[in-house]
Amino acid sequence: MSVKRPLVMNQPQIGQLVRELRLLVGLTQEQFAAHLGVTCGSINRWENGRSEPLPLAQQQIWQCIEQMGDRGEELLQKYLAN
């Protein structure tokens, strides 16, 4: 898995991936936003399909997924296999 890998999926899938990742690591939207260095509103918009993460935020999301090891790989398989 590469940290700079772009999120190549449709908007609803990105939002679902972000939400599931956040819940797996046990963070609120506010906590996850602080972890990524974005606003809580950004997390909310991503999860609700109103916008998608910018490239820098995508890299940070990939880093979170990589740090999860096998759980992160399973999450990617779930969303990238579709």
Long-range contacts (C-beta under 8 A, 24 or more apart in sequence): 1-62, 1-65, 1-66, 1-72, 1-73, 1-76, 2-62, 3-59, 3-62, 3-63, 3-66, 4-59, 4-62, 5-62, 6-55, 6-58, 7-52, 7-53, 7-58, 7-61, 8-80, 9-79, 9-80, 9-82, 11-49, 11-52, 12-49, 13-79, 13-82, 14-46, 14-52, 14-53, 15-46, 15-47, 15-48, 15-49, 15-52, 16-47, 16-79, 17-61, 17-75, 17-79, 18-43, 18-46, 18-47, 18-53, 18-61, 19-47, 20-75, 20-78, 21-61, 21-64, 21-65, 21-68, 21-75, 22-47, 24-68, 24-71, 24-75, 25-64, 25-68, 35-64, 36-60, 36-61, 36-64
